[in-house]
């Protein structure tokens, strides 16, 4: 084992220094560099997914549009959904957790640094393999083509007779590899949180962001194996003559749906928990108050994680389950609203009576509260089985899950990006550009997805590539398309703000927000070793105790 003070071998004379820097990033096991690479990779895939979404919205802007043919549209919505869930959401949460969890716990790195690096590179390989399907997905059956089976890949349409070529195989293998990376990160987060907390930090004192990521990691370890098992069965069907999902040979298409949604619905909470964590750190700091009901917040996230494993079949109300099954899954879906409501109440109660500062992170956190509340209300509506039967596979459902994943997850993570950007880079984002990005993105998001609720009530089914005129869908589709382009302008502004701030942004300092958790005790950006000496804490707000020795939190906790 090399000594702790070993030096990276210097490049030969004359070799550009940039190659050494590239090597340091490629070979790194530093949790901070891996976290940055996760987030940057997620943002690249986010841009690709946004371009796919814009193309779909252009196609649906007017009836009988011929911008893209139906087979290309199927590939677009498959790759868009798959990218947003597996290549944007999962690496974004892994990046935040990798960077922040050790810093918040007062640790010098993750518990398993090499496993951490392995998880990142396996994820990258899985994402690139999925997009390579554009070149090689045709296999022996013709030119390359991307998967066209939807992000859910319902059987039996994924069987060989209905999906020839290799595109579905690329979908299976790409997602499986990316999932192995997510499992590696989850194991690492659990081990780090349990084993590497600094002196004095009990589980009751770890930051709420770390609590969210701990429960999130357990959910990942519970939810991903059923998906991987179903994918292996699908590969056996396609290549070795098995009949798990082959309905012509006594297989069951519903078996795939059960396996997929046992993963798929906990995945919604896997994605939203990191946003919960970001908002739970942002709102107290910008309200100048401790979080209201901290113990209730922890209990609520544990309850949501537990209940989320028992609600998967509300995605299957229309398949003809028994009345007992419908009643059980409807009740469990309604039940998850209770701990979720506790969290929303506590966030609002934290803001009530506080000295609110509406800086950029707080704006995104406030928008998250409103939009996630809308998503929750429409989710409760869809939990009622007879109501669900009427709107199943309609644009009402599209609006609901986009309010959850964009209005909730993306806005919450943008709050986190704006909050921790000074710590990661040492530079401040431009507040004027940031607020312009916020308002354009918030307006564009609501202009896009609020009308989709109406489209659902008017009977527009999802996953159609065009529609006949005269059905009353023209205006709402045109409005939704206009909103999508407003969002695109906002994303371009965000990208420009990040690049501009990295080049000539104001110096942030170590603690620009006057925050309270341990990551703000380090320099910006933090050194490779994080802390010169491992900190000792006595409360859940250790930096408050340091700044206010006359009134420390530990006296009250």
C-alpha positions, 0 to 999 in steps of 0.5 A, a space after each residue: 500500500 503506498 504511503 499517504 504522502 505519495 505523489 502522482 508521477 509527473 508527465 515526461 518533459 514536454 508533455 502538456 500539463 493538461 494531460 496530467 490533469 485529465 489523468 487525475 480526473 480519469 484515475 481519481 477516487 476522490 469523492 468530490 471529483 467523482 461527484 462533479 463528474 456524475 453531475 456534469 454527466 447528468 447535465 449532458 444527458 439532461 440536454 440530450 433528453 430536452 432536445 428529444 422532448 422539444 422534437 416531440 413537442 414540435 411534432 404535436 404542436 399541430 394536428 397531422 404534423 409530419 415532422 417525424 414519422 411514427 417509428 422515430 417518435 417512438 424512439 424519441 419518447 423511449 430515449 427521452 424517458 429512459 434518459 431522464 430517469 436512468 441517465 439524469 435522475 440517478 447520476 444527479 442524486 449520486 453526484 450530490 450524495 458523493 460530493 456532500 455526504 462525506 463533507 456533511 459527516 466530517 469524513 475525508 472520503 467515502 467508505 469505499 473509494 475504489 467502489 465509488 470510482 467503479 460505480 461511476 465508470 460503469 454508469 458512464 459505460 451503460 449510458 454510452 452503450 444505450 446511445 450507441 444503439 443509434 448506430 448499432 441497434 439494427 443488428 442483423 436486421 438493418 441499419 442502427 436504430 434506438 429502442 422504441 419500446 418505451 422507458 417501461 418496455 412492456 411485454 410482449 412487445 419486447 419479444 423477438 417477433 415484435 422487436 427484432 434487431 438489437 435495440 431492445 438488447 441495448 436498452 436492457 444492457 445499458 440500463 442494467 450497467 447504469 443500475 450496477 453503478 447506482 447500486 455501488 453508490 447506494 452501498 457506499 452511501 449507507 456504509 459511509 453514513 453508518 461508519 464514518 460519522 465524525 466524533 460526537 455525531 449521532 444518527 439523530 444529529 446528521 443533516 437532513 440531506 444525509 438522512 434523505 440519502 440514507 433512506 434513498 440508498 436503502 430504497 435503491 438496494 431494494 428496488 433495482 434487483 427486481 428490475 435487473 431480474 426482469 431484464 435478465 428474464 427478458 434477455 433469456 426470452 430473446 436469446 435462449 428460448 425462454 418464455 417468461 413474457 411470451 404470451 404465445 407460450 403460456 408466459 405472462 405480460 403482467 409478470 413484467 409489469 409487476 417486476 417493472 413497477 415494483 422498481 418503478 414506483 419506488 424509483 419516483 421516491 428514489 428521485 424525489 428524496 434528494 430534492 427533499 434533502 436539498 430543500 430541507 437544507 435550503 429553507 432553514 438557512 434562508 429562513 434563518 430558523 432551524 427546521 421545524 419538527 426535525 424528528 417528524 421530518 426524519 420519521 416522515 421520510 422513513 415512512 414514505 420509503 416503507 410505504 412506497 414499496 407497497 403501492 406499485 400496482 396503482 400503475 396497473 388499475 386498468 389491467 383487471 386486478 381483483 377488487 381487493 387488490 384495487 382497494 389495497 393499492 388505492 389505500 396504500 397510495 393514499 396513505 403515502 400522502 400523510 407523511 408527505 403532507 407532514 414534510 410540506 407542512 414542516 417546510 412551510 412552518 419553517 418559513 413562517 415567522 422567519 427572516 426570509 431571504 429570496 436568493 436564488 436557491 430559496 426561489 427554486 425551493 419555493 417553486 418546488 413546494 407549490 409544484 410538488 403539492 400540485 403533483 401530490 394532489 393529482 396523485 391522490 386523484 389518480 389513486 382512486 381506481 374508478 377515476 384512474 380508469 377514466 384517465 389511465 394512459 391519458 395526458 393527465 398522467 403525463 402532466 402528473 408525473 412531470 409535475 413530480 419529476 420536473 416540478 419536484 425533482 428538477 426544481 429541488 435539485 436546481 435549488 441544490 445546485 445554486 446553493 452548493 455551487 459556491 462551495 464546489 467552485 469557489 465562485 458565485 452564480 450571477 444572481 440576475 441571470 439566475 433569477 431570469 433562468 428561474 422565472 423563465 423555467 418556472 413559467 415555461 414549465 407551468 405553461 407546458 404541463 398545466 394544459 396537459 391536465 386539460 388534454 387528459 380530461 379531453 381524452 388525448 391518449 399519451 404516446 400518440 405521434 399525431 392526432 386528427 383536427 377538430 378534437 379540441 386539442 389544438 390550442 392546448 398542444 400549441 401552448 404546451 409546445 410554446 412552454 417547452 421552448 421557454 424552458 429551453 431558453 431557461 436551460 440555455 441561460 443556466 448553462 451560460 450562467 454556469 460557464 460565465 460564473 466559472 470564468 469570472 464570477 465573484 469569489 464566494 468565500 467559505 460560507 457565503 450563505 451563513 449556513 450551519 452544516 460542516 461542509 461550510 467549515 472547509 475552504 471553497 472548493 474544499 481541499 482533497 483531504 476535506 478537513 485538516 482535523 476531523 471535527 467534533 460536533 455536539 448538535 445538528 447545527 455544528 457551525 451555528 455552535 461554532 459561530 454562537 458559543 454563547 447560545 449553542 444548539 446542543 443546550 437545547 437538543 
